[in-house]
Amino acid sequence: MTVAQLCHEFALLAEEGASVHLTGDGGDTLFMPPPVHLADLARSGRLVRLARDAQAWGRLYRSSPWPAVAAAWSAPDRLAGMALPKPWLTRQATALAESVILPETGADGLGYADRHLLAEARYVGRTAATENQLAAVYDIEMHNPYTDARVLEAVMSVPAPDRWSARRYKPLLTDAVVGLLPREVVQRGSKGLFAVDHHHGLRVNQANVLELADGHLADLGLVRPAVLRSLLRRAVLGVDVPWGLLEPLLGTELWLRVSDTATERVRWEDRP
């Protein structure tokens, strides 16, 4: 699904004569982290800073700070959003995923916040490399400055608590570009949502997408069709849903269906 979307976008860019495309992929990863540093504060005994940052996070989302404090001590993954409930998956699917997920390696000696940042940066980097290959097919040169190793090293040289703020929008990046960008850009306090096309597309193709809920994944006992359909219907109405989790799920269902009818084997080629 994502490949189809990207290829359509690259085709439009090529038609307009664009030969270079600059992306901001990885900007949120580097400069707008979740409060994963709370786990490091708890483990280092910086309890005053832990309480202050947890309260700031609670005020930002109008919720109690205590769940964040508890997660800092016993369940750091919750701070990173990695343990969000996924009610559309069955217990079998969750158990299967947990059995094959491998821990990140090469991060010995790093705090929890740094390990999370490095893992996310690797993911963004792998995705960017794939997009660069797709863009090259349309003779478009992609540039991803936030995946540059030197930028990542610069960010990680700053202590994790100083990279995070519940009061300022991307403070590290903002301070770095003062004097380089217009004042109204530097003082921006939020970013836009880019899910309008998703909602419109789902609304137009509602019947076809809902039908995907009753497919191979459901037959394998990995998906709860009724829960998935309910979530998709909410998205049709414009309710914000976790697109980043739903798209891979729907893409997997489509892939399984296509694999049943494929008549030609895919041959992978090694390129330098």
Contacts in CASP RR format, 6 or more apart in sequence:
PFRMAT RR
TARGET T0000
AUTHOR 0000-0000-0000
METHOD contacts of the structure
MODEL  1
MTVAQLCHEFALLAEEGASVHLTGDGGDTLFMPPPVHLADLARSGRLVRL
ARDAQAWGRLYRSSPWPAVAAAWSAPDRLAGMALPKPWLTRQATALAESV
ILPETGADGLGYADRHLLAEARYVGRTAATENQLAAVYDIEMHNPYTDAR
VLEAVMSVPAPDRWSARRYKPLLTDAVVGLLPREVVQRGSKGLFAVDHHH
GLRVNQANVLELADGHLADLGLVRPAVLRSLLRRAVLGVDVPWGLLEPLL
GTELWLRVSDTATERVRWEDRP
1 247 0 8 1.000
1 250 0 8 1.000
1 251 0 8 1.000
1 254 0 8 1.000
2 247 0 8 1.000
3 134 0 8 1.000
6 131 0 8 1.000
6 134 0 8 1.000
6 135 0 8 1.000
7 134 0 8 1.000
7 137 0 8 1.000
7 138 0 8 1.000
10 134 0 8 1.000
10 135 0 8 1.000
10 137 0 8 1.000
10 138 0 8 1.000
10 140 0 8 1.000
11 138 0 8 1.000
13 21 0 8 1.000
13 138 0 8 1.000
13 140 0 8 1.000
14 138 0 8 1.000
14 139 0 8 1.000
14 140 0 8 1.000
18 140 0 8 1.000
19 139 0 8 1.000
19 140 0 8 1.000
19 141 0 8 1.000
20 140 0 8 1.000
20 141 0 8 1.000
20 142 0 8 1.000
20 143 0 8 1.000
21 135 0 8 1.000
21 140 0 8 1.000
21 141 0 8 1.000
21 142 0 8 1.000
21 143 0 8 1.000
22 143 0 8 1.000
22 145 0 8 1.000
23 128 0 8 1.000
23 131 0 8 1.000
23 142 0 8 1.000
23 143 0 8 1.000
23 144 0 8 1.000
24 144 0 8 1.000
24 145 0 8 1.000
24 146 0 8 1.000
25 124 0 8 1.000
25 125 0 8 1.000
25 127 0 8 1.000
25 128 0 8 1.000
25 131 0 8 1.000
25 144 0 8 1.000
25 146 0 8 1.000
25 147 0 8 1.000
26 121 0 8 1.000
26 124 0 8 1.000
26 144 0 8 1.000
26 146 0 8 1.000
26 147 0 8 1.000
27 146 0 8 1.000
27 170 0 8 1.000
27 173 0 8 1.000
28 191 0 8 1.000
29 117 0 8 1.000
29 120 0 8 1.000
29 121 0 8 1.000
29 124 0 8 1.000
29 146 0 8 1.000
30 117 0 8 1.000
30 121 0 8 1.000
30 146 0 8 1.000
30 151 0 8 1.000
30 152 0 8 1.000
30 155 0 8 1.000
30 172 0 8 1.000
30 173 0 8 1.000
31 155 0 8 1.000
31 163 0 8 1.000
31 170 0 8 1.000
31 171 0 8 1.000
31 172 0 8 1.000
31 173 0 8 1.000
32 169 0 8 1.000
32 170 0 8 1.000
33 113 0 8 1.000
33 116 0 8 1.000
33 117 0 8 1.000
33 160 0 8 1.000
33 163 0 8 1.000
33 164 0 8 1.000
34 79 0 8 1.000
34 80 0 8 1.000
34 81 0 8 1.000
34 116 0 8 1.000
35 53 0 8 1.000
35 54 0 8 1.000
35 57 0 8 1.000
35 68 0 8 1.000
35 79 0 8 1.000
35 164 0 8 1.000
35 166 0 8 1.000
36 76 0 8 1.000
36 79 0 8 1.000
36 80 0 8 1.000
36 112 0 8 1.000
36 113 0 8 1.000
36 116 0 8 1.000
36 160 0 8 1.000
37 53 0 8 1.000
37 112 0 8 1.000
37 113 0 8 1.000
37 160 0 8 1.000
37 161 0 8 1.000
37 163 0 8 1.000
37 164 0 8 1.000
38 50 0 8 1.000
38 53 0 8 1.000
38 54 0 8 1.000
38 57 0 8 1.000
38 68 0 8 1.000
38 69 0 8 1.000
38 71 0 8 1.000
38 72 0 8 1.000
38 76 0 8 1.000
38 79 0 8 1.000
39 71 0 8 1.000
39 72 0 8 1.000
39 73 0 8 1.000
39 76 0 8 1.000
39 79 0 8 1.000
39 112 0 8 1.000
39 113 0 8 1.000
40 111 0 8 1.000
40 112 0 8 1.000
40 113 0 8 1.000
40 160 0 8 1.000
40 161 0 8 1.000
41 47 0 8 1.000
41 49 0 8 1.000
41 50 0 8 1.000
41 53 0 8 1.000
41 72 0 8 1.000
41 161 0 8 1.000
42 50 0 8 1.000
42 69 0 8 1.000
42 72 0 8 1.000
42 73 0 8 1.000
43 112 0 8 1.000
49 161 0 8 1.000
50 69 0 8 1.000
50 72 0 8 1.000
51 65 0 8 1.000
51 69 0 8 1.000
53 161 0 8 1.000
53 164 0 8 1.000
53 166 0 8 1.000
54 65 0 8 1.000
54 66 0 8 1.000
54 68 0 8 1.000
54 69 0 8 1.000
54 72 0 8 1.000
55 65 0 8 1.000
56 166 0 8 1.000
56 167 0 8 1.000
57 65 0 8 1.000
57 68 0 8 1.000
57 166 0 8 1.000
58 64 0 8 1.000
58 65 0 8 1.000
58 68 0 8 1.000
58 166 0 8 1.000
59 166 0 8 1.000
60 166 0 8 1.000
67 78 0 8 1.000
68 79 0 8 1.000
71 78 0 8 1.000
71 79 0 8 1.000
72 79 0 8 1.000
75 83 0 8 1.000
76 112 0 8 1.000
77 83 0 8 1.000
80 116 0 8 1.000
84 242 0 8 1.000
84 245 0 8 1.000
86 94 0 8 1.000
86 245 0 8 1.000
87 224 0 8 1.000
87 227 0 8 1.000
88 223 0 8 1.000
88 224 0 8 1.000
88 227 0 8 1.000
88 228 0 8 1.000
88 231 0 8 1.000
88 249 0 8 1.000
89 222 0 8 1.000
89 223 0 8 1.000
89 224 0 8 1.000
90 221 0 8 1.000
90 222 0 8 1.000
90 223 0 8 1.000
90 224 0 8 1.000
92 221 0 8 1.000
92 222 0 8 1.000
93 221 0 8 1.000
93 222 0 8 1.000
93 223 0 8 1.000
96 222 0 8 1.000
104 115 0 8 1.000
104 118 0 8 1.000
104 119 0 8 1.000
104 122 0 8 1.000
107 114 0 8 1.000
107 115 0 8 1.000
107 118 0 8 1.000
107 119 0 8 1.000
110 118 0 8 1.000
111 160 0 8 1.000
113 160 0 8 1.000
113 163 0 8 1.000
113 164 0 8 1.000
114 156 0 8 1.000
114 160 0 8 1.000
117 155 0 8 1.000
117 156 0 8 1.000
117 160 0 8 1.000
118 152 0 8 1.000
118 156 0 8 1.000
121 147 0 8 1.000
121 152 0 8 1.000
124 146 0 8 1.000
124 147 0 8 1.000
125 144 0 8 1.000
125 147 0 8 1.000
128 142 0 8 1.000
128 144 0 8 1.000
128 147 0 8 1.000
131 142 0 8 1.000
132 142 0 8 1.000
132 144 0 8 1.000
135 141 0 8 1.000
135 142 0 8 1.000
136 142 0 8 1.000
145 151 0 8 1.000
155 163 0 8 1.000
155 172 0 8 1.000
158 172 0 8 1.000
162 172 0 8 1.000
163 171 0 8 1.000
163 172 0 8 1.000
165 171 0 8 1.000
168 174 0 8 1.000
169 188 0 8 1.000
169 189 0 8 1.000
169 190 0 8 1.000
174 186 0 8 1.000
177 186 0 8 1.000
178 186 0 8 1.000
179 186 0 8 1.000
193 240 0 8 1.000
195 240 0 8 1.000
195 243 0 8 1.000
198 235 0 8 1.000
198 243 0 8 1.000
199 235 0 8 1.000
199 236 0 8 1.000
199 238 0 8 1.000
202 209 0 8 1.000
202 232 0 8 1.000
202 235 0 8 1.000
202 236 0 8 1.000
203 236 0 8 1.000
206 232 0 8 1.000
206 233 0 8 1.000
206 236 0 8 1.000
209 232 0 8 1.000
209 250 0 8 1.000
210 229 0 8 1.000
210 232 0 8 1.000
210 233 0 8 1.000
212 250 0 8 1.000
212 253 0 8 1.000
212 254 0 8 1.000
213 223 0 8 1.000
213 225 0 8 1.000
213 226 0 8 1.000
213 228 0 8 1.000
213 229 0 8 1.000
213 232 0 8 1.000
214 225 0 8 1.000
215 225 0 8 1.000
215 253 0 8 1.000
215 256 0 8 1.000
215 257 0 8 1.000
216 253 0 8 1.000
216 256 0 8 1.000
216 257 0 8 1.000
217 223 0 8 1.000
217 249 0 8 1.000
217 252 0 8 1.000
217 253 0 8 1.000
217 256 0 8 1.000
218 224 0 8 1.000
218 225 0 8 1.000
223 249 0 8 1.000
228 249 0 8 1.000
231 241 0 8 1.000
231 246 0 8 1.000
232 241 0 8 1.000
232 246 0 8 1.000
234 241 0 8 1.000
235 241 0 8 1.000
235 246 0 8 1.000
END
